[in-house]
Amino acid sequence: MNAPIGAPDTAAPAIVELLDHVDQGVLLCDDAGTVLYRNAAAAAQLPAVHLGASMPAGPAARRVELGAGHVAWYLERANDHAAFLATTARRLGGMLNADRVCRATVELAVSSLAGSALLVLPTRRGRARCWHAAGSAPVRRDQVTLAALPAAVRDTLDGNPVAQPFLWPGGTPFLGGAPNPAAWVVPIQAAGGLAAALIVAELTDVDLGVLQDFAQRVGTALEAAQLYALQSRVAETLQQSLLPEPPPPVGGLSWGTAYRPARSTMHIGGDFYGAHPIDGGAMFFLGDVSGKGVDAAVLTGQVRHSLRALRRVEDDPQRLLHVLNDMLLEGLERTGEGRFATMVLGTAQPRPSGGLRLTLTGGGHLPPLVLRADGTVEAVELRGMLVGVTDDPVFGRQTLHLAAGETCLLFTDGVTEARGGHRGDEMYGLRRLTTALAGCSAMPASALAERVEQVTMDWLGGREHDDIAVFAVRAEPVRTAPRHLHSVHHTTRAAVSS
Protein backbone atom coordinates (compact mmCIF):
# COMPACT_ATOMS: atom_id res chain seq x y z
CA MET A 1 0.00 0.00 0.00
CA ASN A 2 1.24 3.49 -0.81
CA ALA A 3 1.47 5.55 2.36
CA PRO A 4 -0.14 8.98 2.28
CA ILE A 5 2.12 12.00 2.39
CA GLY A 6 2.28 14.17 5.45
CA ALA A 7 0.95 13.64 8.92
CA PRO A 8 -1.30 10.67 9.63
CA ASP A 9 -4.38 12.93 9.56
CA THR A 10 -3.56 14.25 6.04
CA ALA A 11 -5.62 11.38 4.60
CA ALA A 12 -7.93 9.42 6.80
CA PRO A 13 -6.71 5.82 7.13
CA ALA A 14 -10.28 4.56 6.60
CA ILE A 15 -10.51 6.35 3.25
CA VAL A 16 -7.10 5.03 2.21
CA GLU A 17 -8.02 1.50 3.10
CA LEU A 18 -11.31 1.80 1.24
CA LEU A 19 -9.74 3.18 -1.94
CA ASP A 20 -7.01 0.57 -1.91
CA HIS A 21 -9.65 -2.11 -2.46
CA VAL A 22 -11.19 -0.36 -5.47
CA ASP A 23 -10.17 -1.93 -8.78
CA GLN A 24 -10.60 1.40 -10.57
CA GLY A 25 -7.77 3.92 -10.54
CA VAL A 26 -8.33 6.58 -7.81
CA LEU A 27 -6.24 9.61 -6.88
CA LEU A 28 -6.87 11.14 -3.45
CA CYS A 29 -6.13 14.88 -3.40
CA ASP A 30 -6.57 17.78 -1.07
CA ASP A 31 -8.47 20.95 -1.91
CA ALA A 32 -5.35 22.44 -3.51
CA GLY A 33 -5.10 19.51 -5.94
CA THR A 34 -2.07 17.85 -4.37
CA VAL A 35 -1.98 14.09 -4.75
CA LEU A 36 -2.08 12.55 -1.28
CA TYR A 37 -2.60 8.96 -2.29
CA ARG A 38 -2.92 6.71 -5.34
CA ASN A 39 -4.16 3.17 -5.26
CA ALA A 40 -2.58 0.30 -7.19
CA ALA A 41 -4.85 0.71 -10.21
CA ALA A 42 -4.00 4.45 -10.45
CA ALA A 43 -0.28 3.73 -10.11
CA ALA A 44 -0.51 1.27 -13.01
CA GLN A 45 -2.57 3.65 -15.15
CA LEU A 46 -0.55 6.82 -14.35
CA PRO A 47 2.96 5.72 -13.38
CA ALA A 48 4.35 9.26 -13.87
CA VAL A 49 2.09 10.77 -11.20
CA HIS A 50 3.85 10.73 -7.82
CA LEU A 51 2.62 11.52 -4.35
CA GLY A 52 2.96 15.18 -3.56
CA ALA A 53 2.57 16.22 -7.20
CA SER A 54 -0.31 18.26 -8.50
CA MET A 55 -3.34 16.52 -9.96
CA PRO A 56 -2.58 16.16 -13.71
CA ALA A 57 -4.95 17.80 -16.19
CA GLY A 58 -4.68 15.16 -18.91
CA PRO A 59 -6.54 12.04 -17.75
CA ALA A 60 -10.33 11.88 -17.83
CA ALA A 61 -11.60 11.51 -14.29
CA ARG A 62 -14.72 11.98 -12.20
CA ARG A 63 -14.48 14.21 -9.09
CA VAL A 64 -16.08 13.06 -5.83
CA GLU A 65 -16.07 15.25 -2.71
CA LEU A 66 -15.20 13.18 0.38
CA GLY A 67 -15.33 15.96 2.97
CA ALA A 68 -12.66 17.06 5.44
CA GLY A 69 -10.72 18.66 2.58
CA HIS A 70 -10.37 15.47 0.59
CA VAL A 71 -11.31 14.92 -3.07
CA ALA A 72 -11.25 11.57 -4.89
CA TRP A 73 -10.64 11.53 -8.62
CA TYR A 74 -11.91 8.30 -10.24
CA LEU A 75 -9.86 7.74 -13.39
CA GLU A 76 -11.58 6.65 -16.58
CA ARG A 77 -10.65 3.11 -17.38
CA ALA A 78 -9.48 3.74 -20.91
CA ASN A 79 -8.99 0.12 -21.83
CA ASP A 80 -12.49 -0.84 -20.65
CA HIS A 81 -14.09 2.01 -22.55
CA ALA A 82 -12.11 1.24 -25.68
CA ALA A 83 -13.25 -2.37 -25.45
CA PHE A 84 -16.85 -1.24 -24.94
CA LEU A 85 -16.74 1.04 -27.99
CA ALA A 86 -15.20 -1.76 -30.04
CA THR A 87 -17.98 -4.09 -28.89
CA THR A 88 -20.52 -1.44 -29.86
CA ALA A 89 -19.06 -1.13 -33.34
CA ARG A 90 -19.05 -4.90 -33.85
CA ARG A 91 -22.59 -5.40 -32.59
CA LEU A 92 -24.20 -2.52 -34.44
CA GLY A 93 -22.08 -2.76 -37.57
CA GLY A 94 -23.91 -5.76 -39.02
CA MET A 95 -27.44 -4.53 -38.32
CA LEU A 96 -29.56 -3.19 -41.16
CA ASN A 97 -32.82 -2.89 -39.23
CA ALA A 98 -33.49 0.37 -37.36
CA ASP A 99 -35.57 -1.31 -34.64
CA ARG A 100 -32.78 -3.79 -33.88
CA VAL A 101 -30.21 -0.98 -33.81
CA CYS A 102 -32.31 0.98 -31.30
CA ARG A 103 -32.88 -2.02 -29.05
CA ALA A 104 -29.21 -2.94 -29.08
CA THR A 105 -28.28 0.68 -28.31
CA VAL A 106 -30.38 0.71 -25.14
CA GLU A 107 -29.09 -2.72 -24.12
CA LEU A 108 -25.48 -1.59 -24.56
CA ALA A 109 -26.08 1.67 -22.68
CA VAL A 110 -27.72 -0.02 -19.70
CA SER A 111 -25.14 -2.80 -19.54
CA SER A 112 -22.09 -0.51 -19.45
CA LEU A 113 -22.92 3.19 -19.21
CA ALA A 114 -25.94 3.91 -17.06
CA GLY A 115 -28.61 2.46 -14.82
CA SER A 116 -31.35 3.39 -17.29
CA ALA A 117 -31.49 4.58 -20.89
CA LEU A 118 -34.02 5.90 -23.38
CA LEU A 119 -33.62 6.31 -27.14
CA VAL A 120 -36.04 8.67 -28.89
CA LEU A 121 -36.47 8.46 -32.67
CA PRO A 122 -38.77 11.13 -34.20
CA THR A 123 -41.34 9.94 -36.73
CA ARG A 124 -44.09 12.19 -38.12
CA ARG A 125 -46.73 14.62 -36.95
CA GLY A 126 -45.12 15.44 -33.62
CA ARG A 127 -44.66 11.84 -32.53
CA ALA A 128 -41.69 9.59 -31.86
CA ARG A 129 -40.81 5.99 -31.19
CA CYS A 130 -38.82 5.28 -28.06
CA TRP A 131 -36.91 2.29 -26.73
CA HIS A 132 -36.12 2.19 -23.01
CA ALA A 133 -34.88 -0.04 -20.22
CA ALA A 134 -33.82 0.27 -16.58
CA GLY A 135 -31.57 -2.13 -14.71
CA SER A 136 -31.99 -5.73 -15.81
CA ALA A 137 -35.46 -5.19 -17.33
CA PRO A 138 -35.88 -6.03 -21.03
CA VAL A 139 -35.99 -3.25 -23.57
CA ARG A 140 -39.48 -1.97 -24.31
CA ARG A 141 -40.76 0.04 -27.23
CA ASP A 142 -43.43 2.75 -26.95
CA GLN A 143 -44.91 5.70 -28.82
CA VAL A 144 -44.69 9.21 -27.36
CA THR A 145 -45.67 12.70 -28.39
CA LEU A 146 -42.78 15.12 -28.64
CA ALA A 147 -44.72 17.66 -26.58
CA ALA A 148 -44.64 15.27 -23.59
CA LEU A 149 -40.83 15.19 -23.54
CA PRO A 150 -38.74 17.59 -21.41
CA ALA A 151 -37.55 20.79 -23.04
CA ALA A 152 -33.93 19.60 -23.07
CA VAL A 153 -34.87 16.53 -25.10
CA ARG A 154 -37.00 18.55 -27.54
CA ASP A 155 -34.15 21.03 -27.87
CA THR A 156 -31.81 18.20 -28.84
CA LEU A 157 -34.29 16.78 -31.33
CA ASP A 158 -34.72 20.24 -32.83
CA GLY A 159 -31.06 20.23 -33.77
CA ASN A 160 -28.97 21.19 -30.72
CA PRO A 161 -25.71 19.26 -31.30
CA VAL A 162 -24.42 19.59 -27.72
CA ALA A 163 -24.99 17.01 -24.98
CA GLN A 164 -26.53 18.54 -21.85
CA PRO A 165 -27.63 17.52 -18.36
CA PHE A 166 -31.20 18.05 -17.21
CA LEU A 167 -33.79 16.99 -14.64
CA TRP A 168 -36.87 15.10 -15.85
CA PRO A 169 -39.67 16.93 -14.06
CA GLY A 170 -41.85 14.62 -12.01
CA GLY A 171 -40.02 11.49 -13.10
CA THR A 172 -40.76 9.08 -15.91
CA PRO A 173 -41.23 5.32 -16.19
CA PHE A 174 -38.80 5.41 -19.10
CA LEU A 175 -35.91 5.94 -16.66
CA GLY A 176 -36.99 3.59 -13.89
CA GLY A 177 -39.66 5.79 -12.31
CA ALA A 178 -37.36 7.72 -9.96
CA PRO A 179 -38.68 11.19 -9.00
CA ASN A 180 -37.00 14.02 -10.93
CA PRO A 181 -34.12 11.87 -12.21
CA ALA A 182 -30.90 13.60 -13.21
CA ALA A 183 -30.02 12.62 -16.75
CA TRP A 184 -27.95 13.48 -19.78
CA VAL A 185 -29.37 13.89 -23.27
CA VAL A 186 -26.87 13.13 -26.03
CA PRO A 187 -27.63 13.90 -29.71
CA ILE A 188 -27.23 11.05 -32.18
CA GLN A 189 -26.35 12.48 -35.56
CA ALA A 190 -26.00 10.98 -39.00
CA ALA A 191 -24.70 12.31 -42.30
CA GLY A 192 -28.18 13.49 -43.25
CA GLY A 193 -28.69 15.41 -39.99
CA LEU A 194 -30.04 14.58 -36.56
CA ALA A 195 -31.23 11.00 -36.23
CA ALA A 196 -32.24 10.53 -32.58
CA ALA A 197 -31.58 11.45 -28.95
CA LEU A 198 -30.12 9.20 -26.26
CA ILE A 199 -31.10 9.92 -22.64
CA VAL A 200 -29.16 8.17 -19.86
CA ALA A 201 -29.57 8.36 -16.08
CA GLU A 202 -27.61 6.94 -13.15
CA LEU A 203 -24.33 7.13 -15.02
CA THR A 204 -21.65 4.64 -14.04
CA ASP A 205 -17.93 5.24 -14.37
CA VAL A 206 -18.10 7.02 -17.70
CA ASP A 207 -17.34 10.50 -18.93
CA LEU A 208 -19.02 12.63 -21.57
CA GLY A 209 -16.44 11.73 -24.22
CA VAL A 210 -17.37 8.05 -24.04
CA LEU A 211 -21.06 8.91 -24.32
CA GLN A 212 -20.39 11.01 -27.40
CA ASP A 213 -18.21 8.32 -29.00
CA PHE A 214 -20.95 5.81 -28.30
CA ALA A 215 -23.59 8.11 -29.82
CA GLN A 216 -21.44 8.57 -32.92
CA ARG A 217 -21.32 4.83 -33.50
CA VAL A 218 -25.05 4.55 -32.95
CA GLY A 219 -25.64 7.34 -35.48
CA THR A 220 -23.56 5.52 -38.08
CA ALA A 221 -25.51 2.31 -37.54
CA LEU A 222 -28.87 4.12 -37.67
CA GLU A 223 -27.88 5.89 -40.87
CA ALA A 224 -26.93 2.57 -42.50
CA ALA A 225 -30.20 0.96 -41.38
CA GLN A 226 -32.32 3.86 -42.62
CA LEU A 227 -30.47 3.95 -45.95
CA TYR A 228 -30.99 0.21 -46.35
CA ALA A 229 -34.71 0.59 -45.55
CA LEU A 230 -35.02 3.36 -48.15
CA GLN A 231 -33.23 1.30 -50.77
CA SER A 232 -35.43 -1.70 -49.94
CA ARG A 233 -38.59 0.39 -50.39
CA VAL A 234 -37.32 1.72 -53.71
CA ALA A 235 -36.40 -1.79 -54.88
CA GLU A 236 -39.78 -3.15 -53.80
CA THR A 237 -41.59 -0.37 -55.62
CA LEU A 238 -39.58 -1.02 -58.77
CA GLN A 239 -40.18 -4.74 -58.48
CA GLN A 240 -43.91 -4.22 -58.24
CA SER A 241 -43.85 -2.06 -61.36
CA LEU A 242 -41.84 -4.70 -63.25
CA LEU A 243 -43.87 -7.76 -62.26
CA PRO A 244 -46.00 -9.27 -65.02
CA GLU A 245 -49.57 -8.01 -64.97
CA PRO A 246 -52.54 -10.39 -65.14
CA PRO A 247 -54.13 -10.33 -68.61
CA PRO A 248 -57.47 -8.50 -68.88
CA PRO A 249 -60.70 -10.45 -69.45
CA VAL A 250 -61.73 -10.67 -73.11
CA GLY A 251 -64.93 -12.31 -74.34
CA GLY A 252 -64.51 -15.55 -76.28
CA LEU A 253 -61.14 -16.50 -74.81
CA SER A 254 -59.38 -17.20 -71.53
CA TRP A 255 -55.80 -16.74 -70.35
CA GLY A 256 -53.43 -18.87 -68.34
CA THR A 257 -50.09 -17.69 -66.93
CA ALA A 258 -47.22 -19.03 -64.82
CA TYR A 259 -44.05 -17.21 -63.85
CA ARG A 260 -41.05 -18.25 -61.78
CA PRO A 261 -37.89 -16.07 -61.82
CA ALA A 262 -34.49 -17.66 -61.50
CA ARG A 263 -33.80 -15.72 -58.31
CA SER A 264 -36.78 -16.08 -56.02
CA THR A 265 -35.55 -13.29 -53.72
CA MET A 266 -35.91 -10.77 -56.56
CA HIS A 267 -39.36 -11.82 -57.79
CA ILE A 268 -38.43 -10.47 -61.23
CA GLY A 269 -36.33 -11.67 -64.13
CA GLY A 270 -35.72 -11.50 -67.86
CA ASP A 271 -38.90 -13.29 -69.00
CA PHE A 272 -42.06 -11.32 -69.64
CA TYR A 273 -45.59 -11.67 -70.93
CA GLY A 274 -48.75 -9.61 -71.17
CA ALA A 275 -51.93 -8.85 -73.02
CA HIS A 276 -53.96 -5.78 -73.91
CA PRO A 277 -57.45 -5.42 -75.38
CA ILE A 278 -57.71 -4.09 -78.93
CA ASP A 279 -60.61 -3.58 -81.30
CA GLY A 280 -62.10 -6.97 -82.06
CA GLY A 281 -60.04 -8.94 -79.55
CA ALA A 282 -56.72 -8.77 -77.76
CA MET A 283 -52.99 -8.43 -78.35
CA PHE A 284 -50.70 -10.76 -76.37
CA PHE A 285 -46.98 -11.45 -76.15
CA LEU A 286 -44.33 -13.52 -74.41
CA GLY A 287 -40.57 -13.09 -74.59
CA ASP A 288 -37.16 -13.22 -73.03
CA VAL A 289 -34.47 -10.53 -72.91
CA SER A 290 -30.73 -11.08 -72.84
CA GLY A 291 -28.94 -10.99 -69.50
CA LYS A 292 -30.07 -11.79 -65.99
CA GLY A 293 -30.94 -10.10 -62.73
CA VAL A 294 -31.87 -6.46 -62.29
CA ASP A 295 -30.61 -5.28 -65.69
CA ALA A 296 -32.71 -7.88 -67.49
CA ALA A 297 -35.75 -7.10 -65.33
CA VAL A 298 -35.50 -3.38 -66.12
CA LEU A 299 -35.38 -4.15 -69.85
CA THR A 300 -38.43 -6.40 -69.60
CA GLY A 301 -40.28 -3.54 -67.93
CA GLN A 302 -39.30 -1.19 -70.74
CA VAL A 303 -40.46 -3.65 -73.39
CA ARG A 304 -43.79 -4.28 -71.67
CA HIS A 305 -44.52 -0.59 -71.15
CA SER A 306 -43.49 0.19 -74.74
CA LEU A 307 -45.87 -2.42 -76.10
CA ARG A 308 -48.66 -1.03 -73.94
CA ALA A 309 -48.16 2.41 -75.49
CA LEU A 310 -47.44 1.31 -79.06
CA ARG A 311 -50.49 -0.95 -79.42
CA ARG A 312 -52.63 2.22 -79.37
CA VAL A 313 -51.11 3.35 -82.64
CA GLU A 314 -50.22 0.02 -84.25
CA ASP A 315 -52.17 -3.22 -83.97
CA ASP A 316 -50.42 -5.29 -86.64
CA PRO A 317 -48.03 -7.65 -84.78
CA GLN A 318 -45.37 -7.70 -87.49
CA ARG A 319 -45.18 -3.93 -87.90
CA LEU A 320 -45.29 -3.47 -84.13
CA LEU A 321 -42.32 -5.79 -83.70
CA HIS A 322 -40.36 -3.68 -86.19
CA VAL A 323 -41.11 -0.54 -84.17
CA LEU A 324 -39.96 -2.28 -80.99
CA ASN A 325 -36.79 -3.38 -82.77
CA ASP A 326 -36.00 0.25 -83.63
CA MET A 327 -36.53 1.30 -80.01
CA LEU A 328 -34.07 -1.30 -78.74
CA LEU A 329 -31.50 -0.21 -81.29
CA GLU A 330 -31.91 3.42 -80.17
CA GLY A 331 -31.16 2.28 -76.63
CA LEU A 332 -27.97 0.66 -77.91
CA GLU A 333 -26.86 3.90 -79.52
CA ARG A 334 -27.66 5.88 -76.38
CA THR A 335 -26.07 3.63 -73.75
CA GLY A 336 -23.59 1.59 -75.76
CA GLU A 337 -24.95 -1.59 -74.18
CA GLY A 338 -26.36 -4.08 -76.64
CA ARG A 339 -29.49 -5.82 -75.42
CA PHE A 340 -31.84 -7.95 -77.47
CA ALA A 341 -34.97 -9.96 -76.95
CA THR A 342 -36.77 -12.99 -78.32
CA MET A 343 -40.53 -12.70 -78.58
CA VAL A 344 -43.80 -14.04 -79.88
CA LEU A 345 -46.33 -11.27 -80.48
CA GLY A 346 -49.85 -12.03 -81.60
CA THR A 347 -53.47 -10.98 -81.80
CA ALA A 348 -56.51 -13.06 -80.90
CA GLN A 349 -59.85 -12.31 -82.54
CA PRO A 350 -62.93 -14.26 -81.43
CA ARG A 351 -65.03 -15.53 -84.35
CA PRO A 352 -68.81 -15.09 -84.34
CA SER A 353 -69.34 -18.81 -84.84
CA GLY A 354 -66.91 -19.72 -82.07
CA GLY A 355 -63.16 -20.20 -81.79
CA LEU A 356 -60.28 -17.77 -82.29
CA ARG A 357 -58.30 -16.42 -85.19
CA LEU A 358 -54.67 -16.01 -84.09
CA THR A 359 -52.09 -13.94 -85.96
CA LEU A 360 -48.61 -14.67 -84.63
CA THR A 361 -45.30 -12.95 -85.32
CA GLY A 362 -42.02 -14.52 -84.23
CA GLY A 363 -38.85 -12.74 -83.23
CA GLY A 364 -36.31 -15.50 -82.68
CA HIS A 365 -38.40 -17.23 -80.00
CA LEU A 366 -39.34 -20.86 -79.44
CA PRO A 367 -42.30 -21.97 -81.58
CA PRO A 368 -45.68 -22.02 -79.81
CA LEU A 369 -47.59 -25.27 -79.28
CA VAL A 370 -51.27 -25.81 -80.08
CA LEU A 371 -53.38 -28.29 -78.13
CA ARG A 372 -56.13 -29.52 -80.42
CA ALA A 373 -59.52 -30.73 -79.24
CA ASP A 374 -58.63 -34.37 -80.07
CA GLY A 375 -55.67 -34.27 -77.63
CA THR A 376 -52.89 -33.89 -80.20
CA VAL A 377 -50.14 -31.27 -79.85
CA GLU A 378 -48.87 -29.30 -82.84
CA ALA A 379 -45.83 -27.03 -83.08
CA VAL A 380 -46.38 -23.77 -84.96
CA GLU A 381 -43.71 -23.13 -87.60
CA LEU A 382 -42.84 -19.57 -86.64
CA ARG A 383 -39.41 -18.32 -87.58
CA GLY A 384 -37.86 -14.90 -87.21
CA MET A 385 -34.78 -12.96 -86.20
CA LEU A 386 -33.88 -11.60 -82.76
CA VAL A 387 -35.42 -8.27 -81.77
CA GLY A 388 -32.92 -5.44 -81.29
CA VAL A 389 -29.94 -6.85 -83.21
CA THR A 390 -30.13 -5.54 -86.78
CA ASP A 391 -31.66 -2.56 -88.58
CA ASP A 392 -33.63 -4.65 -91.06
CA PRO A 393 -34.82 -7.82 -89.30
CA VAL A 394 -37.11 -10.45 -90.80
CA PHE A 395 -39.91 -11.60 -88.52
CA GLY A 396 -41.99 -14.68 -89.27
CA ARG A 397 -45.77 -14.58 -89.45
CA GLN A 398 -48.44 -17.27 -89.13
CA THR A 399 -52.22 -17.28 -88.97
CA LEU A 400 -54.07 -20.16 -87.37
CA HIS A 401 -57.52 -20.97 -86.07
CA LEU A 402 -58.45 -22.43 -82.71
CA ALA A 403 -61.76 -24.22 -82.31
CA ALA A 404 -63.62 -23.88 -79.04
CA GLY A 405 -61.68 -25.78 -76.36
CA GLU A 406 -58.31 -25.54 -78.15
CA THR A 407 -55.30 -23.73 -76.70
CA CYS A 408 -52.17 -22.01 -77.97
CA LEU A 409 -49.27 -22.29 -75.51
CA LEU A 410 -46.28 -19.89 -75.38
CA PHE A 411 -43.26 -20.57 -73.15
CA THR A 412 -39.65 -19.48 -72.62
CA ASP A 413 -36.48 -21.56 -72.78
CA GLY A 414 -36.52 -21.84 -68.99
CA VAL A 415 -38.94 -24.71 -69.61
CA THR A 416 -37.25 -26.64 -72.41
CA GLU A 417 -33.68 -25.97 -71.23
CA ALA A 418 -34.35 -26.90 -67.59
CA ARG A 419 -31.62 -29.32 -66.56
CA GLY A 420 -32.46 -32.21 -64.28
CA GLY A 421 -33.69 -35.76 -64.55
CA HIS A 422 -31.89 -38.81 -63.19
CA ARG A 423 -28.43 -37.59 -64.16
CA GLY A 424 -29.14 -33.99 -63.18
CA ASP A 425 -27.85 -32.44 -66.41
CA GLU A 426 -30.41 -33.50 -69.04
CA MET A 427 -32.45 -30.76 -70.67
CA TYR A 428 -36.20 -31.19 -70.40
CA GLY A 429 -36.62 -30.54 -74.10
CA LEU A 430 -39.54 -30.00 -76.45
CA ARG A 431 -40.28 -33.72 -76.81
CA ARG A 432 -40.91 -34.23 -73.09
CA LEU A 433 -43.02 -31.08 -72.95
CA THR A 434 -45.14 -32.27 -75.88
CA THR A 435 -45.64 -35.64 -74.19
CA ALA A 436 -46.66 -33.96 -70.93
CA LEU A 437 -49.28 -31.87 -72.78
CA ALA A 438 -50.81 -34.73 -74.77
CA GLY A 439 -54.36 -35.35 -73.64
CA CYS A 440 -54.55 -32.07 -71.66
CA SER A 441 -56.76 -30.20 -74.10
CA ALA A 442 -59.71 -30.25 -71.71
CA MET A 443 -57.75 -28.35 -69.08
CA PRO A 444 -58.61 -24.69 -68.48
CA ALA A 445 -55.90 -22.29 -69.60
CA SER A 446 -54.87 -21.47 -66.03
CA ALA A 447 -54.50 -25.14 -65.08
CA LEU A 448 -52.53 -25.87 -68.24
CA ALA A 449 -50.00 -23.10 -67.52
CA GLU A 450 -49.61 -24.33 -63.94
CA ARG A 451 -49.08 -27.90 -65.21
CA VAL A 452 -46.22 -26.79 -67.45
CA GLU A 453 -44.60 -24.98 -64.54
CA GLN A 454 -45.06 -27.99 -62.26
CA VAL A 455 -43.61 -30.62 -64.62
CA THR A 456 -40.64 -28.31 -65.21
CA MET A 457 -39.99 -27.89 -61.48
CA ASP A 458 -40.37 -31.65 -60.95
CA TRP A 459 -37.75 -32.23 -63.64
CA LEU A 460 -35.39 -29.72 -62.02
CA GLY A 461 -35.68 -31.43 -58.64
CA GLY A 462 -34.74 -28.31 -56.69
CA ARG A 463 -31.75 -27.39 -58.86
CA GLU A 464 -31.00 -23.90 -60.10
CA HIS A 465 -32.86 -22.81 -63.17
CA ASP A 466 -33.38 -19.96 -65.61
CA ASP A 467 -36.44 -17.72 -65.60
CA ILE A 468 -39.62 -19.64 -66.45
CA ALA A 469 -42.66 -18.06 -68.08
CA VAL A 470 -45.74 -19.73 -69.57
CA PHE A 471 -48.66 -18.06 -71.37
CA ALA A 472 -51.77 -19.87 -72.66
CA VAL A 473 -54.58 -18.58 -74.90
CA ARG A 474 -57.68 -20.77 -74.98
CA ALA A 475 -60.73 -20.44 -77.25
CA GLU A 476 -63.92 -20.60 -75.24
CA PRO A 477 -67.35 -21.71 -76.55
CA VAL A 478 -69.68 -18.94 -77.68
CA ARG A 479 -72.25 -18.21 -75.02
CA THR A 480 -75.71 -17.82 -76.44
CA ALA A 481 -78.43 -15.95 -74.65
CA PRO A 482 -80.75 -18.31 -72.75
CA ARG A 483 -84.22 -18.76 -74.18
CA HIS A 484 -87.16 -18.38 -71.77
CA LEU A 485 -90.72 -19.61 -72.22
CA HIS A 486 -93.06 -16.77 -71.34
CA SER A 487 -95.90 -17.81 -69.11
CA VAL A 488 -99.42 -17.25 -70.38
CA HIS A 489 -101.24 -14.49 -68.58
CA HIS A 490 -103.72 -15.73 -65.95
CA THR A 491 -106.72 -14.07 -67.63
CA THR A 492 -105.84 -15.67 -70.94
CA ARG A 493 -105.66 -19.13 -69.36
CA ALA A 494 -109.03 -18.51 -67.77
CA ALA A 495 -110.52 -17.51 -71.12
CA VAL A 496 -109.17 -20.62 -72.80
CA SER A 497 -110.54 -22.93 -70.11
CA SER A 498 -113.97 -21.38 -70.39
Helices and strands as residue ranges (DSSP letters): G 8-10, H 13-20, E 26-30, E 35-38, H 40-45, E 61-67, E 70-75, H 78-93, H 98-112, E 114-122, E 127-134, E 140-145, G 146-148, H 151-157, E 164-167, G 173-175, E 182-190, E 193-203, H 208-242, E 253-260, E 271-278, E 281-289, H 293-310, H 317-335, E 341-350, E 356-363, E 369-371, E 377-379, E 396-402, E 407-411, H 413-416, E 419-420, E 426-427, H 429-437, H 445-460, E 468-475, H 490-497
